[in-house]
């Protein structure tokens, strides 16, 4: 009996030891993201993250515990074979998740979760963020880590298995092992209290990196899979009636005849450039992006403009549908839901606008095509397969220069119907920043500089064409860069501030809009300028309406933030508390109601 009890305990805590190793590696490798990481910080990470480690160890120990019960009646060598198979599979999975999580974290700013499997439908694009060297190193480290922990299994666990003898009292041993197996319920569930184990239980610090370091990535992945898709029942801070009342007040757009007119025409041609990862601090740097910084001076610059999220699939929907991004799920994953979203392109199509979409990558990645065709009504899609192989020079596909040149040729060599609404999604400023320039030591800055140069050439050429005088060009980022600069918390407003600039012959005069706003407000603001009804865009507000509320809203990993001229509030759903509050305390209730209505609306579609 003692042999099997000792083996049971050894297996349970061996998994905990493996998790500790992974967490220490994570904290040390990414320590620069959280500032100075001390030995004390690592101890705190391990201590506070222990509940999730114990829970995950409980899951992984359950099957070996059942095998141990069977071992009472079978010879040890047969049991050892079963153990070998189980531990080869489980330890390989642990090694893969541990290393992939470490590799992806600086790019995504959050732990490996079920979201990645949406992108794995297109493996080439899913792995395009990393360089060949990073992928090979990741593969090497996975193999090495798997080998190390398997060798540990051989010396720590397998030896004990081979030494198992038939117990003196089969009945008593069986009862004890059954009770021990049943006791795994306690660490798995997190005790016997009302609340069950969840990611937020390990949060302990104001430094979000330390909280993330404490999270068990294997539990996080499993937890993301079992979360309910009953979106309407999630994040219920208030009754539905109260949340609706607060939401209606903060999004109310009273009719006002004095909304300023930024354009000199009601029906301009519109070119929308959605710029990959263009953070405001970089896009407005006259050395890194001289053209974009000049556009901000010669056109209409929205100074306090924020991305709604941290991923392209969410950012696109926010820009084109005026629909704020949900942190735990991308609505683009559900074509049946995106199909009934309002969109700027479809609304303008009904007003006679000609539509098209240009992208150098795979338009089927992350369900994008279903959104552009189904929700936006765009049939003219030019993507990677429309370009010759010689121009598909990067992992993501066609670099921005040939993409934008192709777009320009399409405008100037074909009989284009007007008015038109054309969307161009860039990609060169996405990791791994594979661009033919080397102006800066930081690869991201090189990539932004390259795209900026391509945009400058395009604008310069368009000014010589017949389209310029009646064209509005809108530059807006899909999201900010999560891994640059380092040292900024992934929930910080600085991480989400992006540029939005309007230029073109259709713009009356240069102007700076200082009101706080975000991607989801582009729909109402633009359509209002075109005298087009935008009542369907319930989450979008005209930032130029002097009687409307002016605020920016965004979500990160599993939290949200509302910021305006009176203050900022950031609420973390995992921690279930405010992690940042400045100024106006009323923002908390407004932010929670807005967020709750996002999920109620998602559940109703």
C-alpha positions as CSV (number, residue, x, y, z in Angstrom):
1,X,0.0,0.0,0.0
2,X,2.8,2.4,1.0
3,X,4.4,1.9,-2.4
4,X,1.3,3.0,-4.3
5,X,0.5,5.9,-2.0
6,X,4.1,7.2,-2.4
7,X,3.9,6.7,-6.2
8,X,0.5,8.6,-6.3
9,X,2.0,11.5,-4.4
10,X,5.2,11.5,-6.6
11,X,3.2,11.6,-9.8
12,X,1.0,14.5,-8.6
13,X,3.9,16.6,-7.5
14,X,6.1,15.7,-10.5
15,X,3.6,17.5,-12.7
16,X,3.7,20.5,-10.3
17,X,7.5,20.5,-10.6
18,X,7.3,20.6,-14.4
19,X,4.9,23.5,-14.2
20,X,7.3,25.3,-11.9
21,X,10.1,24.8,-14.4
22,X,8.0,26.2,-17.2
23,X,7.0,29.3,-15.2
24,X,10.5,30.1,-14.1
25,X,11.6,29.9,-17.8
26,X,8.7,32.1,-18.8
27,X,9.4,34.7,-16.2
28,X,13.2,34.8,-16.9
29,X,12.8,34.8,-20.7
30,X,10.2,37.6,-20.8
31,X,11.4,39.5,-17.7
32,X,12.0,42.7,-19.7
33,X,8.2,42.8,-20.3
34,X,7.5,43.3,-16.6
35,X,10.3,45.5,-15.6
36,X,12.9,44.3,-13.1
37,X,12.1,40.7,-12.1
38,X,13.7,39.7,-8.8
39,X,14.1,36.3,-7.1
40,X,11.3,37.4,-4.7
41,X,9.0,38.0,-7.7
42,X,9.6,34.5,-9.1
43,X,8.9,33.1,-5.6
44,X,5.6,35.1,-5.5
45,X,4.7,33.9,-9.1
46,X,5.2,30.3,-8.1
47,X,3.3,30.7,-4.8
48,X,0.3,32.6,-6.1
49,X,0.1,30.4,-9.3
50,X,0.2,27.2,-7.2
51,X,-3.6,26.7,-7.1
52,X,-3.8,26.4,-10.9
53,X,-0.7,24.1,-11.0
54,X,-2.4,21.9,-8.4
55,X,-5.6,21.9,-10.3
56,X,-3.9,21.0,-13.6
57,X,-1.8,18.3,-11.8
58,X,-5.0,16.9,-10.5
59,X,-6.4,16.5,-14.1
60,X,-3.1,14.9,-15.3
61,X,-2.9,12.6,-12.3
62,X,-6.4,11.2,-12.6
63,X,-5.6,8.6,-15.3
64,X,-2.4,7.3,-13.6
65,X,-4.4,7.1,-10.4
66,X,-6.9,4.8,-12.1
67,X,-4.1,2.7,-13.5
68,X,-2.6,2.4,-10.0
69,X,-5.9,0.9,-8.8
70,X,-5.6,-1.7,-11.6
71,X,-2.0,-2.3,-10.7
72,X,-3.2,-4.2,-7.6
73,X,-4.2,-7.1,-9.9
74,X,-1.6,-6.8,-12.7
75,X,2.1,-7.4,-13.0
76,X,4.3,-4.3,-12.7
77,X,5.9,-4.6,-16.2
78,X,2.4,-4.4,-17.8
79,X,1.5,-1.4,-15.8
80,X,4.9,0.2,-16.7
81,X,4.1,-0.1,-20.4
82,X,0.7,1.6,-19.9
83,X,2.5,4.4,-17.9
84,X,5.1,4.8,-20.6
85,X,2.4,5.4,-23.3
86,X,0.5,7.8,-21.1
87,X,3.5,9.8,-20.0
88,X,5.0,10.0,-23.5
89,X,1.7,11.6,-24.8
90,X,1.1,13.9,-21.8
91,X,4.7,15.1,-21.4
92,X,4.9,15.8,-25.1
93,X,1.7,17.9,-24.9
94,X,3.0,19.7,-21.8
95,X,6.3,20.5,-23.6
96,X,4.6,21.7,-26.7
97,X,2.2,24.0,-24.9
98,X,4.9,25.3,-22.6
99,X,7.3,26.3,-25.4
100,X,4.6,27.6,-27.8
101,X,3.2,29.7,-25.0
102,X,6.6,31.2,-24.3
103,X,7.2,31.9,-28.0
104,X,3.8,33.5,-28.7
105,X,3.4,35.6,-25.5
106,X,5.5,38.6,-26.6
107,X,3.6,38.8,-29.9
108,X,0.1,38.3,-28.5
109,X,0.5,39.8,-25.0
110,X,-1.6,36.9,-23.5
111,X,-1.3,33.2,-22.9
112,X,-1.8,30.5,-25.5
113,X,-5.5,29.7,-25.7
114,X,-8.2,28.3,-27.9
115,X,-8.1,31.4,-30.1
116,X,-5.0,30.0,-31.8
117,X,-6.9,27.0,-33.2
118,X,-9.0,29.4,-35.4
119,X,-5.7,30.6,-37.0
120,X,-4.3,27.0,-37.3
121,X,-6.9,26.4,-40.0
122,X,-4.3,28.4,-42.1
123,X,-1.0,27.0,-40.7
124,X,1.1,29.1,-43.0
125,X,-0.4,32.4,-41.7
126,X,-0.5,31.1,-38.1
127,X,3.3,30.6,-38.1
128,X,4.1,33.6,-40.2
129,X,4.8,35.8,-37.2
130,X,7.9,33.9,-36.3
131,X,11.1,33.7,-38.2
132,X,12.5,30.4,-39.4
133,X,15.1,30.7,-36.7
134,X,12.5,31.2,-34.0
135,X,10.4,28.3,-35.3
136,X,13.4,26.0,-35.4
137,X,14.6,27.1,-31.9
138,X,11.1,26.6,-30.6
139,X,11.0,23.1,-32.1
140,X,14.5,22.3,-30.7
141,X,13.5,23.6,-27.2
142,X,10.3,21.6,-27.3
143,X,12.2,18.4,-28.1
144,X,14.8,19.1,-25.4
145,X,12.2,20.0,-22.8
146,X,10.2,16.9,-23.6
147,X,13.3,14.8,-23.4
148,X,14.3,16.2,-20.0
149,X,10.9,15.8,-18.4
150,X,10.6,12.3,-19.8
151,X,14.0,11.3,-18.4
152,X,12.8,12.7,-15.1
153,X,9.8,10.4,-15.4
154,X,12.0,7.4,-16.0
155,X,14.1,8.0,-12.9
156,X,11.4,9.4,-10.6
157,X,8.3,7.5,-11.5
158,X,9.0,4.5,-13.8
159,X,11.5,3.0,-11.3
160,X,8.8,3.0,-8.6
161,X,6.3,1.4,-11.1
162,X,8.7,-1.4,-11.9
163,X,9.2,-2.1,-8.2
164,X,5.5,-2.4,-7.4
165,X,4.5,-5.6,-5.6
166,X,1.2,-7.2,-4.9
167,X,-0.1,-5.5,-1.7
168,X,-0.7,-7.6,1.4
169,X,-4.3,-6.3,1.6
170,X,-5.8,-5.8,-1.8
171,X,-9.1,-4.6,-0.4
172,X,-7.6,-1.9,1.9
173,X,-5.2,-0.8,-0.8
174,X,-8.0,-0.5,-3.3
175,X,-10.1,1.5,-0.9
176,X,-7.3,3.9,-0.1
177,X,-6.4,4.4,-3.8
178,X,-10.1,5.1,-4.7
179,X,-10.3,7.7,-1.9
180,X,-7.0,9.3,-3.0
181,X,-8.3,9.4,-6.6
182,X,-11.6,10.9,-5.4
183,X,-9.6,13.5,-3.4
184,X,-8.2,14.9,-6.7
185,X,-11.5,16.6,-7.0
186,X,-10.4,19.1,-4.3
187,X,-7.3,20.5,-6.2
188,X,-9.1,20.2,-9.6
189,X,-12.1,22.2,-8.4
190,X,-10.1,24.5,-6.0
191,X,-11.7,23.4,-2.8
192,X,-15.3,23.0,-1.7
193,X,-16.4,26.6,-1.8
194,X,-19.1,28.0,-4.2
195,X,-16.5,29.3,-6.6
196,X,-14.6,26.9,-8.8
197,X,-11.1,27.1,-10.0
198,X,-10.5,29.9,-12.6
199,X,-7.7,31.8,-14.1
200,X,-8.4,34.9,-12.0
201,X,-7.7,33.2,-8.7
202,X,-3.9,33.6,-9.2
203,X,-3.9,37.3,-9.8
204,X,-2.1,39.1,-7.0
205,X,0.0,42.0,-8.4
206,X,-0.5,45.4,-10.0
207,X,2.1,44.3,-12.5
208,X,0.0,42.3,-15.0
209,X,3.1,40.5,-16.3
210,X,3.6,38.9,-12.9
211,X,-0.1,37.8,-12.9
212,X,0.3,36.3,-16.4
213,X,3.5,34.6,-15.3
214,X,1.5,33.0,-12.4
215,X,-1.1,31.5,-14.8
216,X,-0.7,27.9,-15.7
217,X,-0.7,27.9,-19.5
218,X,-2.2,24.4,-19.7
219,X,-5.1,25.3,-17.4
220,X,-5.5,28.5,-19.4
221,X,-5.9,26.6,-22.7
222,X,-8.3,24.1,-21.2
223,X,-10.3,26.8,-19.5
224,X,-10.6,28.7,-22.8
225,X,-12.1,25.6,-24.4
226,X,-14.7,25.0,-21.8
227,X,-16.0,28.5,-21.5
228,X,-19.6,28.8,-22.4
229,X,-20.7,30.0,-25.8
230,X,-23.9,31.4,-24.1
231,X,-22.5,34.9,-24.5
232,X,-25.7,36.6,-23.3
233,X,-25.3,35.1,-19.9
234,X,-21.7,36.2,-19.4
235,X,-20.4,39.3,-17.6
236,X,-23.7,40.3,-16.0
237,X,-22.8,43.2,-13.8
238,X,-26.3,44.7,-13.7
239,X,-29.8,43.6,-14.5
240,X,-30.5,43.7,-18.3
241,X,-32.8,46.7,-17.8
242,X,-30.3,48.7,-15.8
243,X,-27.4,47.9,-18.2
244,X,-29.6,48.9,-21.2
245,X,-30.6,52.2,-19.5
246,X,-27.0,53.1,-18.8
247,X,-25.9,52.1,-22.3
248,X,-28.7,54.1,-24.0
249,X,-27.6,57.2,-22.0
250,X,-23.9,57.0,-22.9
251,X,-24.5,56.2,-26.6
252,X,-27.4,58.6,-27.2
253,X,-26.8,60.7,-30.3
254,X,-29.2,63.7,-30.2
255,X,-30.1,65.3,-33.5
256,X,-27.9,68.4,-34.0
257,X,-27.8,70.7,-37.0
258,X,-24.4,72.1,-36.0
259,X,-22.3,69.0,-36.5
260,X,-19.2,70.3,-38.3
261,X,-18.7,69.3,-41.9
262,X,-15.2,68.0,-42.6
263,X,-15.8,67.2,-46.3
264,X,-16.6,69.4,-49.3
265,X,-18.9,66.7,-50.8
266,X,-21.5,64.3,-49.6
267,X,-20.5,61.6,-51.9
268,X,-16.7,61.3,-52.1
269,X,-14.8,58.3,-53.3
270,X,-13.4,56.6,-50.2
271,X,-10.1,54.7,-49.8
272,X,-9.7,53.0,-46.5
273,X,-6.2,51.8,-45.6
274,X,-6.2,49.5,-42.6
275,X,-2.6,49.6,-41.4
276,X,-1.2,46.5,-39.7
277,X,0.0,47.3,-36.1
278,X,0.5,51.0,-36.6
279,X,0.8,52.3,-33.0
280,X,0.3,56.0,-32.7
281,X,3.7,56.7,-31.1
282,X,5.4,55.2,-34.1
283,X,3.1,56.3,-36.9
284,X,3.5,59.9,-35.8
285,X,7.2,59.8,-35.5
286,X,8.6,62.1,-38.3
287,X,11.8,59.9,-38.6
288,X,10.1,56.5,-38.6
289,X,7.0,57.5,-40.6
290,X,7.6,60.9,-42.2
291,X,4.7,60.6,-44.7
292,X,2.1,59.6,-42.0
293,X,3.3,62.4,-39.7
294,X,2.9,64.9,-42.6
295,X,-0.6,63.5,-43.4
296,X,-1.6,64.2,-39.8
297,X,-0.7,67.9,-40.4
298,X,-2.3,68.3,-43.9
299,X,-5.5,66.4,-43.1
300,X,-7.9,65.6,-40.3
301,X,-6.1,64.0,-37.4
302,X,-8.0,62.3,-34.6
303,X,-5.6,62.8,-31.7
304,X,-7.2,60.6,-29.0
305,X,-8.1,57.6,-31.2
306,X,-8.0,54.0,-29.8
307,X,-8.1,50.5,-31.2
308,X,-10.9,48.4,-29.8
309,X,-8.7,45.3,-29.5
310,X,-5.4,43.6,-30.1
311,X,-6.0,41.4,-33.1
312,X,-6.6,42.1,-36.8
313,X,-9.8,39.9,-37.0
314,X,-11.4,42.0,-34.2
315,X,-10.0,45.3,-35.5
316,X,-11.5,44.9,-38.9
317,X,-14.9,44.3,-37.6
318,X,-14.6,47.3,-35.3
319,X,-13.6,49.5,-38.2
320,X,-16.1,48.3,-40.8
321,X,-19.1,47.4,-38.5
322,X,-18.7,49.9,-35.7
323,X,-18.8,46.8,-33.5
324,X,-16.5,46.8,-30.4
325,X,-14.3,43.8,-29.9
326,X,-15.0,41.1,-27.4
327,X,-11.8,40.0,-25.5
328,X,-12.7,36.3,-25.2
329,X,-13.9,35.6,-28.7
330,X,-13.7,37.0,-32.2
331,X,-17.2,37.4,-33.8
332,X,-15.5,36.8,-37.1
333,X,-15.3,33.1,-36.0
334,X,-19.1,32.9,-36.3
335,X,-20.2,33.7,-39.9
336,X,-23.8,33.2,-38.8
337,X,-23.4,36.2,-36.5
338,X,-21.3,38.4,-38.7
339,X,-23.8,37.9,-41.5
340,X,-26.3,40.2,-39.7
341,X,-23.8,42.9,-38.6
342,X,-24.2,46.3,-40.2
343,X,-21.2,47.3,-42.2
344,X,-20.0,50.5,-43.8
345,X,-19.4,48.8,-47.2
346,X,-22.8,47.3,-47.5
347,X,-24.5,50.5,-46.3
348,X,-22.6,52.5,-49.0
349,X,-23.3,49.8,-51.6
350,X,-27.0,50.5,-51.1
351,X,-26.1,54.2,-51.9
352,X,-24.5,53.2,-55.2
353,X,-20.9,52.8,-54.1
354,X,-18.7,50.3,-55.9
355,X,-16.8,48.0,-53.5
356,X,-13.5,46.1,-53.4
357,X,-11.0,44.8,-51.0
358,X,-7.2,44.4,-51.4
359,X,-4.9,42.3,-49.2
360,X,-1.5,40.7,-49.9
361,X,-2.3,37.8,-47.6
362,X,-4.8,34.9,-47.5
363,X,-8.3,36.4,-47.5
364,X,-9.6,33.1,-46.0
365,X,-7.5,33.4,-42.9
366,X,-9.5,33.7,-39.7
367,X,-12.8,33.6,-41.7
368,X,-12.1,37.0,-43.3
369,X,-13.6,36.1,-46.6
370,X,-17.0,35.1,-45.1
371,X,-17.1,38.5,-43.4
372,X,-16.1,40.6,-46.4
373,X,-18.5,38.7,-48.8
374,X,-21.4,37.9,-46.4
375,X,-21.5,41.0,-44.1
376,X,-19.8,43.7,-46.3
377,X,-21.2,42.6,-49.6
378,X,-17.7,42.8,-51.3
379,X,-17.4,40.4,-54.2
380,X,-14.3,42.0,-55.7
381,X,-11.5,40.6,-53.5
382,X,-7.9,40.8,-54.5
383,X,-5.7,38.6,-52.3
384,X,-2.4,36.7,-52.4
385,X,-3.5,34.2,-55.1
386,X,-4.3,37.1,-57.5
387,X,-0.6,38.0,-57.5
388,X,2.2,36.1,-59.3
389,X,4.4,33.8,-57.2
390,X,7.4,36.2,-57.7
391,X,5.5,38.8,-55.7
392,X,4.6,36.6,-52.7
393,X,7.9,37.2,-51.1
394,X,7.1,37.0,-47.4
395,X,5.6,34.5,-45.1
396,X,2.4,36.5,-44.9
397,X,2.2,36.9,-48.7
398,X,2.7,40.0,-50.9
399,X,4.6,42.9,-49.3
400,X,3.0,46.3,-49.2
401,X,4.8,47.8,-52.1
402,X,3.5,45.4,-54.8
403,X,0.1,45.4,-53.1
404,X,-0.3,49.1,-53.2
405,X,1.1,49.4,-56.7
406,X,-1.4,46.8,-57.8
407,X,-4.2,48.8,-56.1
408,X,-3.0,52.0,-57.8
409,X,-2.9,50.3,-61.2
410,X,-6.5,49.0,-60.6
411,X,-7.6,52.5,-60.0
412,X,-5.9,54.2,-62.9
413,X,-6.0,51.6,-65.7
414,X,-9.6,50.3,-65.4
415,X,-12.9,52.0,-65.9
416,X,-13.7,52.4,-62.3
417,X,-17.3,53.1,-61.3
418,X,-17.7,56.0,-59.0
419,X,-18.3,56.7,-56.2
420,X,-16.3,53.8,-54.8
421,X,-15.4,52.5,-51.4
422,X,-12.1,50.5,-51.5
423,X,-10.4,48.9,-48.5
424,X,-6.7,48.0,-48.4
425,X,-5.3,45.9,-45.6
426,X,-1.5,46.1,-45.3
427,X,0.7,43.4,-43.8
428,X,4.4,44.3,-44.0
429,X,4.4,45.7,-40.4
430,X,3.3,42.3,-39.0
431,X,5.9,40.0,-37.5
432,X,8.4,38.9,-38.7
433,X,8.8,42.4,-40.3
434,X,10.3,41.0,-43.5
435,X,10.9,44.2,-45.5
436,X,13.7,45.4,-47.9
437,X,14.9,48.3,-45.8
438,X,17.3,48.5,-42.9
439,X,17.0,52.1,-41.5
440,X,16.5,51.2,-37.8
441,X,17.9,48.6,-35.5
442,X,14.3,47.7,-34.3
443,X,12.7,45.5,-37.0
444,X,9.2,46.8,-36.3
445,X,10.4,50.4,-37.0
446,X,11.9,49.3,-40.3
447,X,8.6,47.7,-41.3
448,X,6.6,50.8,-40.4
449,X,9.1,53.0,-42.3
450,X,8.7,50.7,-45.4
451,X,4.9,50.8,-45.4
452,X,5.0,54.6,-44.8
453,X,7.1,55.0,-47.8
454,X,4.7,53.0,-49.9
455,X,1.8,55.0,-48.7
456,X,3.6,58.3,-49.4
457,X,4.3,57.2,-53.0
458,X,0.7,56.2,-53.5
459,X,-0.7,59.6,-52.3
460,X,1.9,61.5,-54.4
461,X,0.7,59.6,-57.5
462,X,-3.0,59.8,-56.7
463,X,-2.7,63.6,-56.5
464,X,-1.9,63.6,-60.2
465,X,-5.1,61.7,-61.2
466,X,-8.7,62.7,-61.8
467,X,-9.8,61.1,-58.6
468,X,-7.9,63.2,-56.1
469,X,-10.3,66.2,-55.8
470,X,-13.3,64.0,-54.9
471,X,-11.5,61.4,-52.9
472,X,-11.3,60.8,-49.1
473,X,-8.4,58.6,-47.9
474,X,-8.7,57.2,-44.4
475,X,-5.7,55.8,-42.6
476,X,-6.5,53.7,-39.5
477,X,-4.6,50.9,-37.8
478,X,-6.1,47.5,-37.1
479,X,-4.5,47.5,-33.7
480,X,-1.3,48.7,-32.0
481,X,1.9,46.7,-31.7
482,X,1.6,44.5,-28.6
483,X,5.4,43.8,-28.3
484,X,6.7,47.3,-28.9
485,X,7.8,49.2,-27.0
486,X,8.5,46.8,-24.2
487,X,7.7,47.7,-20.6
488,X,4.1,48.9,-21.2
489,X,1.4,46.9,-19.6
490,X,-0.8,45.1,-22.1
491,X,-3.9,46.8,-20.7
492,X,-2.4,50.3,-20.7
493,X,-4.2,52.9,-22.9
494,X,-0.8,53.7,-24.4
495,X,-0.8,50.2,-25.8
496,X,-4.1,50.9,-27.7
497,X,-3.7,54.4,-29.0
498,X,-3.5,54.3,-32.8
499,X,-3.7,56.8,-35.6
500,X,-6.7,57.8,-37.6
501,X,-6.1,60.4,-40.3
502,X,-8.3,61.7,-43.1
503,X,-6.7,63.3,-46.2
504,X,-7.6,63.9,-49.8
505,X,-9.1,66.4,-52.1
506,X,-12.5,65.8,-50.4
507,X,-11.2,67.2,-47.1
508,X,-12.1,70.8,-46.5
509,X,-9.1,71.9,-44.4
510,X,-6.6,70.5,-41.9
511,X,-8.0,70.0,-38.4
512,X,-7.2,68.2,-35.2
513,X,-10.1,66.3,-33.4
514,X,-9.2,66.1,-29.8
515,X,-12.3,64.2,-28.5
516,X,-11.8,60.6,-27.3
517,X,-13.0,58.0,-29.7
518,X,-12.2,54.5,-30.9
519,X,-12.5,52.3,-34.0
520,X,-16.1,51.5,-33.5
521,X,-17.0,55.2,-33.9
522,X,-15.7,55.5,-37.4
523,X,-18.9,54.1,-38.9
524,X,-21.2,56.7,-37.4
525,X,-18.8,59.5,-37.8
526,X,-18.1,58.8,-41.5
527,X,-21.7,58.0,-42.4
528,X,-22.9,61.1,-40.7
529,X,-20.6,63.1,-42.9
530,X,-22.1,61.5,-45.9
531,X,-25.7,62.2,-44.7
532,X,-26.3,58.4,-44.5
533,X,-28.4,56.9,-41.7
534,X,-26.4,55.0,-39.2
535,X,-29.0,53.9,-36.6
536,X,-28.1,50.2,-37.2
537,X,-24.7,50.8,-35.7
538,X,-25.8,50.8,-32.1
539,X,-22.3,50.7,-30.7
540,X,-21.0,53.5,-32.9
541,X,-21.3,57.2,-32.1
542,X,-20.6,60.3,-34.2
543,X,-17.6,61.8,-32.5
544,X,-18.3,65.2,-34.1
545,X,-21.8,65.5,-32.6
546,X,-21.3,68.2,-29.9
547,X,-24.2,66.8,-27.8
548,X,-22.9,63.2,-27.8
549,X,-20.7,61.4,-25.2
550,X,-17.0,61.4,-26.1
551,X,-15.2,58.3,-24.9
552,X,-12.9,55.5,-26.1
553,X,-13.5,51.9,-25.2
554,X,-11.3,48.9,-25.8
555,X,-10.8,45.3,-24.6
556,X,-7.7,43.3,-23.9
557,X,-7.1,39.6,-23.2
558,X,-10.0,39.4,-20.7
559,X,-10.6,42.9,-19.5
560,X,-11.8,46.3,-20.8
561,X,-11.1,50.0,-20.5
562,X,-13.0,53.2,-20.9
563,X,-11.2,56.5,-21.1
564,X,-12.2,60.0,-21.8
565,X,-11.2,63.6,-20.9
566,X,-12.4,63.1,-17.3
567,X,-10.4,59.9,-16.5
568,X,-9.8,56.2,-17.1
569,X,-11.0,53.0,-15.7
570,X,-9.7,49.5,-16.5
571,X,-11.4,46.4,-15.2
572,X,-9.9,42.9,-15.3
573,X,-12.4,40.1,-15.6
574,X,-10.0,37.4,-14.5
575,X,-9.1,39.4,-11.4
576,X,-12.7,40.6,-11.1
577,X,-11.7,44.0,-10.0
578,X,-10.5,47.4,-11.2
579,X,-6.8,47.5,-11.9
580,X,-6.6,51.1,-12.9
581,X,-8.7,54.1,-12.0
582,X,-8.0,57.8,-12.6
583,X,-10.4,60.7,-12.4
584,X,-14.1,60.3,-12.9
585,X,-15.5,57.4,-10.7
586,X,-18.7,57.2,-12.8
587,X,-16.7,55.7,-15.6
588,X,-16.8,52.3,-13.9
589,X,-20.5,51.9,-14.2
590,X,-20.6,53.1,-17.8
591,X,-17.7,50.8,-18.8
592,X,-19.3,47.8,-17.2
593,X,-22.7,48.5,-18.8
594,X,-21.1,49.0,-22.2
595,X,-19.2,45.7,-21.9
596,X,-22.3,43.8,-20.7
597,X,-24.3,45.1,-23.6
598,X,-21.6,43.9,-26.0
599,X,-22.1,40.3,-24.8
600,X,-25.9,40.6,-24.7
601,X,-25.8,41.7,-28.3
602,X,-23.3,39.0,-29.3
603,X,-25.6,36.4,-27.7
604,X,-28.7,37.7,-29.5
605,X,-27.2,37.5,-33.0
